[in-house]
Amino acid sequence: MATLLSKKTEQLTQGEIKISPGTLYGSLSKMEKDGLIKFIREEEKRKIYRITDLGTQVLNLEMKRIEHLYRSIMEA
C-alpha cells in the first residue's frame, strides 16, 4: 500500500514530493495510534484504513490553517 500511496503522491505533486514507503508506514502507524485513522481490513497484502471523526476534524482544521496561510502570503 505504501508504494501505491508513494506513487500517487508523486503523481499528484508532479514529482515535487516523494515519500518513501518507510516514511508512509511510520506516518500511518502514528495516525492510527493518534486515533486519526482506523484499520478496517487487509486486501491482497494491502491495509485498508478509514479516517475517523477525529481525523476528519483535524484534517478540516489543517486545511483551514493552510488556506489562511496561503491567503496571508498572497495579500502580502
Secondary structure as UniProt FT lines:
FT   HELIX           2..12
FT   TURN            13..15
FT   HELIX           21..33
FT   TURN            34..35
FT   STRAND          37..43
FT   TURN            44..45
FT   STRAND          46..51
FT   HELIX           53..75
//
